[in-house]
């Protein structure tokens, strides 16, 4: 095929056809979830310079946000947290503020995790 790959090759298998109704339902669900995230206060750990803690992966900068202290603690423990990490300070911020202000201010391709 002259170097042009079809969807099956890109996705390592057959591609499932979806109806327009399924696409619209998925879009509606995504919009509802995004709206809920924007209205929800989330916790973001701070780095050693009191900036939002982030990590780089796959050429993207990821700001990590958590729904509650327990999930933040589990994340830190999963990273092999030291005693200092477990007491890491964090800020509570609305999801909308992260999306509208923080992501754009980083200066590189940034996503939220």
N, C-alpha and C positions, 0 to 999 in steps of 0.2 A: 504493500500500500504506500510506497514512496514516503515512509516515515510518518505518515498520518495515522494516528491510532484512534480506534473507535472507543466508545464508552466502556465496552466490555473489557478492553485491555487496560484502560486507565483504572478501573475499579476492581480488577482481578476477578471477573466473573460476569455472569449475565446481569443485565440491567432490568430492574422491574419497572414496568410501565405503570404510571399513575394517572389517575383521571384529573380533570380540571377541578372537580369537587374536592379531591384529596389535597391538591395543591392549595386551594383556597382555605380548607380546614387547617392545614399546617400553618399557613400564613396568619390566620386568625389566632391560632394557639400561640404562635411566637409573639405576636403583637400583645396579647394579654400577658404573657410571661414577662416581656420587656417592660410593660407598664407597671407590673407588680414590682419588678426589680427597681425601677426608677423611684417608686414611692417608699421603698423599704430602707431603713437604716442598716448599714452593714459595718463590720469591723475590719479595719485595715491595719496590720502591724506596721510599726515605724522602724526605719533602719537606724543605723548608728548616728546619722546626721539629722535625725528627726524628720526625714522625708518618708514618703510612702514606700514600704518595702516592696521590691519587685524582683523578678528573676528574668533572665533571658533564655529563650528556648526557640529553636527553629527560626532564628533571625527576627524574632519578635520580643518585645519587652512585655512582660505579664505582670500586672498589678493584681495581687491576691486579695480577695475580699471574702469575708466569712459572715455567716448568718448569726452566729452566737459564739460566745467564748469557748464552749466545749469543742466546736468544730475547729476553731483556731488552735486550741491546745492539741487536738489530735493531729492536725497538720504539722505543727512544730515537733511533736513527738515522732511522727513519721519521718521527719528529716533528721532524726537523731539529735534532738534539741538538748542543749546543755542547760544547766540551771539558769544561766543568764537568759537564754532564749525563752524559757518557760515564763519568765517574768517580763518579757518584751512588752513595751508600751504599745498601745494601739489607739486609733481614733475611730469614732463612730461618725459616719457620714452617709448621707442619702445616696442611693445608687445613681440618681440623676446627676448629682454633683460630680461623682466619679466619671460618668460618661461625658458630661458636658464640659467639664473643666479640667480634670486631672489627666484624662487620656490624651487630650490635645496638647497639654502643656509639656509633656515629656520630651517631645522633639524627635522621637523615632516611632516607628510602627509599634503601637501599643494596644494590648487587649486586656480584658479583665478575666480573671479566673476565679 
